[in-house]
Amino acid sequence: MAASASPFRISPQDEAALKRNDAFRAVREHLRRRELGTTAPSFCLVHRHTYSHDEQTTFRLHRDIIHTLLLPLFLLHRQASQVASSVLPCRPGRRVESERVFRGDARSAFAWLHSILSEERDWYVTEQCAACIVLHVLHSEPTIRLMAVACLLAGALDESASPCRLAGFDFWLEAVETAVREDPFWGDEFWPDIEYRARGLVDGVKQLVLQCVQLRTTADGKALPSRCSTPHCTVTPPASSYTRRKHVRRMER
């Protein structure tokens, strides 16, 4: 396997398996077309001259893996926000807290997703330098945890009718674990804690999915026309009032 400046390492066998993964191939083709359609360079000024062509190729591959894994979480958050908007009562003059629609672990999962995706939008949309995107995974505890959650949920958030499913991404979780353990800042002792937190969030995200389905079904039932139905007010909620303490770069929460 060729040397790489990326902190993540995958085997030739796993890379070959990726080429047979329809979901990954579709995302990668989309990113390739987007890259060709812009006049902006693929790498920032620093990384453009720091890494060789082979290393840049590796960074592009790892960027595409990251985007593929984070996309379902982004879509889930958007859908959950839409569900919350359709369920919440209209209260003029008051801020709407979208997470209040959900219960228990699902509420905590939604609030956490809303916070991290709001703060890290430039990262997960992967429109920046490929090297910057890959290196940013180890930037903070929340970004590492989000990546771990995405790996643990790979395939679980796909629509059952979709022919493109995210399966077989265990290798990337192992790559993240190795990178964290070998990182001089995080070190070997940090990983068990981050994995524990990530697995707890996975349960909450699964509950969020179930509650979204239940709420959507209930809302659809109420929307059926009837003789006594009357117009009702709907609002699009502003950003959640849930906030969390900003993380100093690469400081554990």
N, C-alpha and C positions, 0 to 999 in steps of 0.2 A: 504494500500500500504506500503510495507516495506521501512524502512528508507534507504537512499542512500547517499553516499558521493558525488555522481555526483551532479553538480549544476542544472541539469535538472530533471524535474519530469513529468511523464506521468501516466495517469490513467490505471487501469486494463483493462478497456474497449478498450482503444486505443492500448494497448499491445496485446490484443486478436485480434483486427482488423489487426494488423501487421502480425500475424501468417497466416492470410488468404490472404495477399498481395503477389501475385506470384513474382513480381519484387523484393520485399524485401527478400522473402524466397530464391530466386536464388542467390542474392548477399551474403546473410548470409551463405549459404552453401559453396559458394566459399571461403569466409573468414575463415570459420571453417576448410575447407580442407587445406588451406594455413597455418593455424596455426598448424595443426597436422603434416604438412610436414616439419616443421622447428625445429631445435634443440634449437633455442633461446626461452627463457621464454616469456610467454604472457604478463608479467608485469615487469617493471623495478625493480631494487633492492629496491628502496624506497617504491613503491606502492605495491610490493609483500607482504610486511610485515606490511603495514599500514592498508589495507582494508580487511574486512572479505570475506569469499567465496561468500556470497550473494551480497555484494557490488561489488565485481569483476564481478559477473554475470551481474549486472546492467551496469557496465562500458562497458562490451562486447556488450550488447544490444544497448547502446547509440552510441558506436563506429560504429556498423553496420548501424545504422540509418544515421549517418553522412556520411559514405562512400556511401551509397545508394543515398543520395541526391546530393553529390558533383560529382559523376561519370558522370552524363549527361553534366555538365558544362566542365569537363575535356575533354570529347569526342567532344563537340562542339568546344572547342578551338583547338583541334588537327585537326578536319576537316576544320575549317576556315583557319588554317595555311596551310593546303594542297591546299585548293582552291586558297589562295593568291599566293602560289608557282607556281601554274599552269598558273596564269593570268599575273603575273609580267613579264615585259620584261627583257631580259638578258642584264645586264650592267656590263661587266667585270671590276673588280677593285673597284666596288662601293658596299657599304653596302645596303642591301635591307630592306626597312621598310615595313613589311607585312601589318601594319594597313592602309597604304596609299591606299590599294585596296578598302577599305570600305569607306562609306560616313556617315556624320552626326553622330547621336547617335550610330550607329553600329561601327564606327571607335573608338569612346571613349570606348565602351563596350569591343571591342576586345583588345585594349591597356590595359585596366584595368585588364581584365582576364589574359592576358599574364604576366603582372607584378605580380599579386598576386599568380598565379599558379607557376610561376618560383621561387618566394621567399619561398613559402610554400609547396614545393613538398613533403618533408618528412612528412608533416602533412596529406595532402589529399590522399596520397597513402596508408595511414593507416597501415604501416608496423612496427610501433613502439608499445610501451606499450599502452594498451587500455585506461588506465586512463590518460596518458599524452595527448593522442589524444583528448579525451573528454574535459579535462580541458583547452586545448589550444584554444578552441572556443572563450573563453573570454579573450584571450591573448592581442588582439589589435582591434582597430576599423575595419581594413580591414577584419580580420577573422570573426568578428561578422557580418559584412555586407555581406560577401560571403555566410555565412550560411543562412542569411535572404533571399538573392536572390535565393539561391537553393530551399528554402522552397516555395517561391512565384512562382517559375517556375516548381514545381513538377508536372510532367505529361505533361507539355507543350513542352518539348524537346524530347519526345519519338517519335520514328518512328510510324506512324499511323498504319502500318501493324503489329506491334509487339503485341503479346498477353499479354506481361507483361508491364503494365503501372503504373507509379508512381502517384497514386491518393490517396487522403485522408491523406495528411501529414500536414494539418493545425495545428494539435495538437503539432507538433514539433516547429512550428513558435511561438505558444503560450508558449511553454516551454522555448524557447530562450528568448522571451520577459520577462517572469517572472524572469529568471535567471539574465538578465541584470539589471532589475529594482531592484532586491534584492541584487545585487553585491555591496559591500561597496565602490568599486572604481568607477564604472560606475554610479550607482544610478538611481533613477526613472526618472530624467529629460533627460537622454541621449537617451532613446529609441525612442521618436518621431522623433528625428533628424536622427537616423540610419535607421528607417523605411522609412523615406522620401527619403533618398539617395538610399536605396535598391530598392524602387519602381521605381525610375528614371533609375536605371541600368537594371531593368527588361524590360522596354520599349526598351532600347538599345540592349539588348540580343535578343529580338524578331526581331528587325530590322536586326541584324546580321544574324539570321537564314534565313530570307527572301533574304537578299543579297547574302548569300552563295548559295542558290538555283538558283538565277538568274545568278550568275557568273558561276556556274557549267554548267547550261544549255547553256549559251553562249559559254563556252569553249568546251563543247561536240559538239556543232554545227560547230565550227571552225575546230574540229579535224576530221570531216567526210572527207573521201578521195575524191579528185577531180583531174581533169586533170592538174590544175595549182597549186596544192599544192606543197609546197617546205618544206624541213626540217627546223625546227626552234629550237632555243636554249632554254633549260629550265634549271632552277637552283633551288636548294633547299635553301630558304633564311635562313641566320643565325638568331639568336635571335633578336627580335625587338629592335630597338634603343630607344624605349620608356622606360624611366625610371621614377620612382617616388621616392620621398623622403622616406628613410627608416623610419619605425615607431619604436620609442623606445618602449620597452615592456610596453604594456598597457597604451600607451599615445594616446590620441585622435588626429586624423589627423588635 
